Amino acid sequence: MRHFINFFCVAALLLTGCSQTSHKSSMSSTGAAIEFETIEHDFGTIPFKGDGTYEFVFKSKGEEPLVLKNVKSSCGCTIPEWPKEPISKGKKGTIKVVYNTRVTGSFSKSISVSSNASESPIVLVIKGRVEEEKKDMSAAPALE
């Protein structure tokens, strides 16, 4: 009898998990959905005042148009720009992120993307290291 009860409990748990998974999948296929080509970018080493710009490319995958409600960075040294108009199914868009490369040292910043997609918010990441400012030694007087 104990084996029968254990079997019944396991079967009930499996059936409950399967029904929740399929429900979630069907929700995302009927609403808006977003798919990024990558959610992380490593700049590597950037020179002081170098180019700290990267564009995250995404595609609208759902049945409804995708609307990016808000895109915000983890600090003021990272500025995001994003499309404000709805993006139709199958169309691509970009989120341009600019990091202030006057801030030296290693960095790892997150950008939170809120939308009408079921998988919202999505967190994007940029990271890298900005070199120290190089001093121009040619203008310095010679030491004797």
Protein Blocks (a to p, Z undefined) as FASTA:
>chain_A
ZZmmmmmmmmmmmmmmmmmmmmmmmmmmmmccdddfbfcdcebjadehiafbdcdddddf
bfbdcddfbdcdfbfkbccdddfbdcdehiacdddddddfkbgcjdddddddddfbfkbc
cddddddddddddddfklpccdZZ
